[in-house]
């Protein structure tokens, strides 16, 4: 099978590439999860976070924002001791802050999905990159998304993180055109 060049030989990574990356996500909880996991990867690799994803789900109540906003200092200390996640105090606090901002967006827009997908007009952008070298780390659109999320109080949502998020949740199809997933993802978006 032809895959994007960033995939290693780990079956976990292959599965992620083949079945998740770039597939449009419309579920609020899952969008919130992806946004926070992308933030957790800042300064690290996605592969590192992917291997810890199940631990993150357990540690953060499956990214249910309604539960996360209630975290107190005891819970934060517990998370700082949890070896299954990246134990960075700023990143842990960011998830709690992001949960509050996420719920405010849900109140304002009716769902996080409505808000986030409005940045692409509700439809995935279909890119046509020939090689990994053509794929940008950020775009004007991710700059705009980052700026708006920050204005709404989100943390760890720089433009590069936002673009990775957009790729992961299918707001953009950045599988290279020779990847066997490219056309399937394109067809899903119709």
C-alpha positions in Angstrom: 0.0 0.0 0.0 1.2 3.5 -0.8 1.2 5.8 2.2 2.3 9.3 3.1 6.0 9.4 3.9 5.6 10.3 7.5 4.2 6.9 8.5 6.6 4.6 10.3 6.2 0.8 10.5 4.4 0.6 13.8 1.0 -1.0 13.3 -0.5 1.7 15.6 0.8 4.5 13.4 -0.2 2.7 10.2 -3.8 2.2 11.5 -3.9 5.9 12.5 -2.8 7.0 9.0 -5.1 4.6 7.2 -8.3 4.9 9.2 -8.2 8.2 11.1 -5.9 10.9 9.8 -7.9 13.2 7.5 -11.2 11.5 8.0 -13.7 14.3 8.7 -14.7 14.5 12.4 -18.0 16.1 13.4 -18.3 14.8 17.0 -17.7 17.6 19.5 -16.0 15.4 22.1 -13.7 13.9 19.6 -12.8 17.3 18.1 -12.0 18.5 21.6 -9.9 15.5 22.2 -7.9 16.0 19.0 -7.4 19.7 19.7 -5.9 18.9 23.2 -3.8 16.0 21.9 -2.3 18.2 19.2 -1.5 20.8 21.9 0.1 18.0 24.0 2.4 17.2 21.1 4.0 20.7 21.1 7.7 20.2 21.2 7.2 16.4 20.7 6.2 14.1 17.9 2.6 13.1 17.2 3.8 9.5 17.4 4.8 10.0 21.0 1.3 11.3 21.8 -0.5 8.7 19.8 1.2 6.0 21.8 -0.1 7.7 25.0 -3.6 8.5 23.6 -5.4 5.8 25.6 -3.7 7.1 28.8 -4.8 10.6 28.0 -8.4 9.4 27.5 -8.3 7.7 30.9 -6.5 10.6 32.7 -8.9 13.3 31.2 -12.2 11.5 31.6 -12.3 10.7 27.8 -12.1 14.5 27.2 -15.6 15.2 28.5 -15.3 18.9 28.9 -18.1 19.1 31.5 -16.0 16.9 33.8 -12.7 18.6 33.1 -13.9 22.1 34.0 -14.5 20.7 37.6 -10.9 19.6 38.1 -9.4 20.9 41.3 -5.8 21.1 42.6 -6.0 17.5 43.9 -6.9 16.3 40.4 -4.1 18.4 38.8 -1.6 17.0 41.2 -2.8 13.5 40.3 -2.4 14.3 36.6 1.2 15.6 37.3 2.0 12.2 38.8 0.4 10.1 36.0 3.2 8.5 34.1 1.1 7.6 31.1 0.9 11.2 29.9 3.3 14.1 29.3 3.5 15.6 32.8 3.8 19.2 31.8 2.0 21.5 34.2 1.2 24.1 31.5 -0.2 21.5 29.2 -2.4 20.0 31.9 -3.7 23.4 32.9 -4.3 24.1 29.2 -6.7 21.2 28.9 -8.8 22.6 31.8 -8.7 26.1 30.4 -9.6 24.7 26.9 -12.6 22.8 28.4 -14.0 26.1 29.7 -13.5 27.8 26.4 -14.9 24.8 24.5 -18.1 24.9 26.6 -18.5 28.7 26.0 -18.3 28.0 22.2 -20.9 25.3 22.5 -23.2 27.7 24.3 -22.6 30.4 21.6 -22.7 28.2 18.5 -24.8 25.3 19.6 -21.9 22.9 19.0 -18.1 23.0 18.7 -18.6 21.4 15.3 -20.5 24.4 14.0 -17.8 26.7 15.1 -14.8 24.8 13.9 -16.1 23.7 10.6 -17.2 27.3 9.8 -13.5 28.0 9.1 -13.7 25.9 6.0 -17.3 26.6 5.0 -18.5 23.3 6.4 -16.6 21.3 3.7 -13.1 19.8 3.8 -10.4 21.6 1.7 -9.0 19.2 -0.9 -5.3 19.7 -1.4 -3.3 18.1 -4.2 0.2 17.8 -2.8 2.6 15.7 -4.7 5.1 15.1 -1.9 5.6 15.7 1.8 7.8 18.6 1.0 4.8 20.4 -0.5 2.7 20.1 2.7 2.8 23.3 4.7 3.3 23.4 8.5 0.7 26.2 8.7 -1.4 28.4 6.5 -3.3 31.7 6.5 -6.4 29.7 7.5 -4.6 28.1 10.5 -3.3 31.5 11.4 -6.9 32.8 11.5 -8.1 29.8 13.5 -5.3 30.1 16.0 -5.9 33.8 16.5 -9.7 33.2 17.1 -9.1 30.3 19.5 -6.6 32.3 21.5 -9.0 35.2 21.6 -11.6 32.8 23.1 -9.1 31.7 25.8 -7.7 28.5 24.4 -4.0 27.5 25.1 -1.5 25.6 23.1 -3.3 26.5 19.8 -0.5 28.1 17.8 -0.9 28.1 14.0 1.2 25.0 13.5 -0.8 23.1 16.1 -4.1 24.3 14.5 -2.9 23.1 11.1 -2.0 19.7 12.4 -5.5 19.6 14.1 -7.1 20.6 10.7 -5.3 17.8 9.0 -6.1 15.2 11.7 -9.9 16.0 11.8 -10.2 16.2 8.0 -10.8 19.9 7.6 -8.1 19.6 5.0 -7.1 16.5 3.0 -3.3 16.5 3.1 -2.7 12.9 2.1 -0.3 13.2 -0.8 -2.0 12.3 -4.1 0.0 9.0 -4.5 -1.2 7.8 -1.1 -3.9 5.1 -1.3 -5.9 7.1 1.2 -6.1 10.3 -0.8 -9.0 9.4 -3.0 -10.9 7.6 -0.3 -10.7 10.6 2.0 -11.6 12.9 -1.0 -14.7 10.7 -1.6 -15.7 10.8 2.1 -15.8 14.6 1.8 -18.4 14.7 -0.9 
